[in-house]
Amino acid sequence: MTEAEKFLLHGKWNNLPELVHNSKDLIAIFDGSYRLRVANSAYCQAYHCDPNTEVFWPDIMRANYLNKRGPVVVTDDIDAWLVEALARRAIQTYRSFEAELHGGKWIWITETVSHEGMTLFYATDISTVRTSSRQLRLERDAARRASWTDPLTGVPNRRYIMDRLEEWHESQSGQTEFGEHVLAVVDLDHFKRINDLYGHDVGDEVLQSFCQHSVKSIRPFDLFGRIGGEEFLFLMPNCSPEVAQVRLSLLQSMILHPKHCSEGIVVTFTFSGGLVRVRKDKDVHCSIRDADKLLYRAKEEGRARVLY
């Protein structure tokens, strides 16, 4: 046992909350629903929020954007930006990046996600660090994000999905306990008919609406993205097929509410899907093919269902 472990074991860290609260670095903890649970004074001041209220990360970012305070968000559509930001977090248990705050301060942010979906946010001031190459780094990161993102919906594209799936499967296969994980491929029902009846602009809005609902339904460590025209993939680690089916049924219920499109047209739509258990001895491409077979069976059996 290390000295640090002995220190924690014997409870000699009672002043930790005080140290966290008084730190000039930004520290916060969010739960699996992106609800702020703990935040120190530095985080609350920078992000203009109160952890004692029922506040969620998307609401914090939206309020700061509308009031031109807190973190700088460059977008003309904050809701689309939030969909992209939440989807991009997928399957990453750790990530780090730099961000600008209104007023000119720059911070280096790290986010660590637990198996339960809790997120530890930590940021420190880097305003004086490597300022000469900052623009180059920002342009590089923007280009990388663009290469991973579906431009219509803002969610990860096929390239990103396949890269992350393979990385995740390799990391899990190296562990003694593989765990219970599921993968689903879903396809919007009668999507060609929507395009033919109402036009591609309405079809685009339907795809965007589906992605917005899907991103709201996933956990911080799930993976979701667009892998084809109207075909999408979900990876749900640490989840049983039974729970996954319930989650997809709830998503089906969410999208069944009529979609009011910008042209005054009201559209309703559903999806069909195939759900499989991810296996340690089977590569993810095989799992996708198995899920596809179940998806086509679901279409043949009447659509608006997910088969396992």
N, C-alpha and C positions, 0 to 999 in steps of 0.2 A: 504494500500500500504506500502510495506517495505521501509526502508531507502535506500536499494540498488536500488529498482525500481525507487524511487524518484530521486536518483542520476543519473540513466541512462536517465530517462524521461526529465530531465532538461539539458541534454547535457553536463554534467560535466565530460565527459570521452574522451575529445578530444585528450588526451595524450595516449590513449590506444594503437594506432599503434606503438608509440615509445616504450612503455613498452613491447609489444610483440616482437618487433624487437630486443631489447636489452636483452631479457631474455636469460639465459643460458640453459633453458629448450627448447626442440625441439617442434616447433609449425608449423603446416601446414594444409591447407584446400584443398581437392580435390573435383571436381564436380562429377556428376553421371556417367561420362565417364572415371573416374579415372585420369582426367587431373589436374595437379597441378595448383592451382589458387593463393594461398598465401602461403608464407613460410618465417619464420624468419631466421636470420643469422645462428643460431645454427643448424637448420635443414639443410640448404643449405651446410654448412661445413661438417656435418656428412654424408649426403647422396649425396654430390657432384652434385648438380643440381642448376638450375637457374629458378625461377618461371616466369621470363619475357620471357622465350622461350616456345614453344609448347611442353611440356614434360608430359608424362604419367607415372603413377606409375609402370606399368610393364617394361617400358623402363629404368626408373631409376634403378630398381632392376637388370635388365639384364646387364646394363652397369657396375654397381658396382661389380656384380659377375664376369664378364669377366676381369675386371681390378683389382680384389682382393682388394677391398676397401669398405668402407661403412659397411653395415650390413653383418654379416657372414651368408652365405647360404650354407648349407651342402647338396649337390646334384651332381649327374653326368649329369643331364639333366635340365638345367635352365627353358626350356619351359614347361616341365612336372611339375616342381615345381611351376611355375606361375599359371598353370591351377588349381593345387590343392589349392594354396593359395587363389586365387580369389573365387573358388567354396566354400571354407571353410568359407568365410566371410558371406555367405548367411544368410539372415533373422535376422542377429544379429545387433541390433541398437546400441549395446555397447559391447565392448570386451576389455580385458586387458591381457597382457602377457609380458614376459621379452625377451630381445634379446641382442645378442653380436655384438659389432662393431669391425672391424679390429683395432688392437692396444690394445685390452684387456678391453675396456670400456664396461660396461653392462648398458642397459637402460630399464626402465619400461614403456611400451607403452600402451596408451589407445586410442581407436578409437570410435567415436560417429557418427552415421549415421542419418541424418534427413530424413523426409518423402519424400523429393525431391531427395534424394540420395547423398547429400553433406556429405563429411566425414571430421570430425575434428580429426586431429592426434596430440597427445600430448605425450611427452616422457621426463622423467627425469633420471638423472644419479643415478644408484643404485649399482655402482661398489663395494662399501664397505658394502653392506647390505646382511646379511645372506649368505655369501659366502660358509660356511661349508655345507649347505644343497642344494646348487644350482644344483649340478649334479643330485641329487635325484629328484628335481622338474622337471628338463629337461627330465629325463627318464620317469617320470609320465606323463608329457604332451605329449611326443612322443607316448607313449602307448595309451593314450586317442585318439589322432589323428588317429592312425592306426586302432583303433576299429571303427571309424566313416567313414573311407575312403575305397572306392572300390580300391583294389590294382592294377587292370589293368588300369583304366582310371584316377585315382587320384581324382575323384569327390566324393561327399558324397554318402554313401551306403544307402540301404533301412532302416537300423536301425536309422541312423542319420536323414534321411528324415522324418520318421514317428515321431520320438521324437520332432523334431523342428516344424513339422506341428501341432501336438497336443498342444504344448506350445503356438505357435502363435495363434491358433484358440481360445484357452482359454483366452489369453490376450486380443484379439480383442472382444470376446463376452462379456467381462466385461465392455466394453465402451458403452456409450449412443448411439453414432453413429457408426454403424458397417462398413460403407463404401462399396466400390465396389472392389471386389477381385475375381480373376479367378485362376483356376487350370487346368492344361493340362497334360494328359498322352499321350506320343507318343511312337511309335514303329518303328524300322527300317524295311523298306519293303524288302521282299525276302532275309532276312539275312541268312537263312539256305542255300539258293542257293549259296550265296557268299562263305560260309564255304565249301560247297560240291565241288564247282568248283575250288576254289583257295587255300583252306586249312585254318586252324584255325589261323595261323599267320597273314594272310591277313585280316581275319575277325576281329582279335584283333586290327589291325591298323585302320580299318573302325570305330570301336567303339571309339577308341582314337581320331580319326579325328572329329567325330561327337561331342564328348565332348569338344574338343578344340574350335570348332566353337560356341557351345552352351554357354560356359562360357564367350566368348567374347560378346555374344549378351545379357546377362542378366545385370540387374541393381544391384547396391550394396546391395539392400534389397530384391531381388528376391531369390527364393530357387530353386536349380536344382540338380538333382542327378540320379543315376542309381538304379532302384527298381527291375530290373529283368535282364534276359540275354541280350536282346536288347531293353528293355523297360525303359523309363525315365520319370521323373515327373518334371514339372515346376509349381511353385507357383508364381503368379505375383500380389502382393498386390497393392492396389490403382491403379487399371488398369481395363478398361472396356473390355468386350469380343471383341468388334470391334478392339480396339487397340492391344489386345493380338493376334488376328488373323493376323493382319498386321505384328506384330513382328515375329510370327512363319513363315509367308510367306517369310519374308526376310531371316530367317534362312534357309528355304528350298532352296532359291536361292543361298545362300552361299555354301551349300554342294553339289549343282548340278554340280559344277566344278569337272572334273575328279580327282580322288584321285590316285596319283602315289605312289604305295607301294614300300617297300624296295626291293622286289624281281623283280622289273621292270614291275609289272602288273599294269594296269590302270583300276580302278574301279569307277563306278558311282553308287550312291545310293540315295534313298529318304526316307521320313518317312511319316507315317500316324498318326493322333491324334484325340483325343476327348477333347473338351474344355467345362468347366462348370463354372458357377458362384458359388462362395463359399457363403453359407448361414449361418447366425447366428444360426438358429434353427436346423441345420443339421450337424452331426459330419463329420470330414474330410474323414473318411472311406467310408461314403455314397457318398461323392463327388467323391472320386477315383473310386468307382464302377460305378457311372453315367458316368464319363469320359471314363472308359473302354468300356462301352456299345457303346458310340459314336465312339470310336477308332475302334471297330470291324465292325461297320457300314461303316466307312471310308474305311476299307480294302475291304469290299464287294462291295463298289461302285467304286472301281478302284484304290485305294491307292493314295499316294502322295498328300494327302489333310488333312485338319483339320476341323472337323465338330463341330458345336456349337448347 
